[in-house]
Amino acid sequence: MIAHGRSTRGEKQPTSKLTEDDVRAIRKLAGSMIQREIAEKFGVHIMTVNDILHRRRWAWLE
């Protein structure tokens, strides 16, 4: 869906492994679990978790 310079983002992206609810959960778990444990729980790379927590990925999601 590239129209007017926009592309799909978030869980609408066909290759996305995470949903919006997953990302919100990752952000909530950050205070009680280490990033490696969070990554294993959600089946993603530790850098994906790091990027989510530092708002380099899914930055638009509150």
C-alpha positions in Angstrom: 0.0 0.0 0.0 2.2 2.8 -1.2 0.1 5.7 -2.0 0.9 9.4 -1.5 4.4 8.5 -0.2 3.1 6.3 2.6 3.8 2.7 3.3 2.3 0.1 5.6 3.7 0.0 9.1 3.2 -2.0 12.2 1.3 -5.3 12.2 -0.1 -4.5 8.7 3.3 -5.1 7.3 3.2 -8.6 5.9 6.6 -9.6 7.5 5.8 -8.3 11.0 6.3 -10.7 13.8 4.8 -8.4 16.4 1.4 -6.8 17.0 0.7 -3.5 18.5 -0.3 -5.2 21.7 3.0 -7.1 21.7 4.9 -3.8 21.5 3.0 -2.3 24.3 3.7 -5.4 26.4 7.4 -5.2 25.6 7.5 -1.6 26.8 5.8 -2.6 30.1 8.0 -5.6 30.7 11.2 -3.5 30.3 11.3 -2.6 34.0 10.9 -6.2 35.2 12.8 -8.3 32.7 16.1 -8.0 30.8 16.0 -7.4 27.1 17.3 -10.9 26.3 14.4 -12.5 28.2 11.8 -10.3 26.5 13.3 -11.1 23.1 13.1 -14.9 23.8 9.5 -14.5 25.1 8.4 -12.8 21.8 10.6 -14.7 19.4 12.5 -11.7 18.1 16.1 -10.6 18.2 17.4 -8.7 21.2 18.2 -5.6 19.0 14.5 -5.5 18.0 13.6 -5.2 21.6 16.3 -2.6 22.1 15.0 -0.6 19.1 11.4 -0.7 20.4 12.5 0.5 23.9 14.5 3.3 22.4 11.7 4.2 20.0 13.8 3.5 16.8 11.1 1.0 15.8 7.3 1.4 16.4 8.0 5.0 17.5 4.6 6.1 16.3 2.9 3.7 18.8 2.1 5.1 22.2 
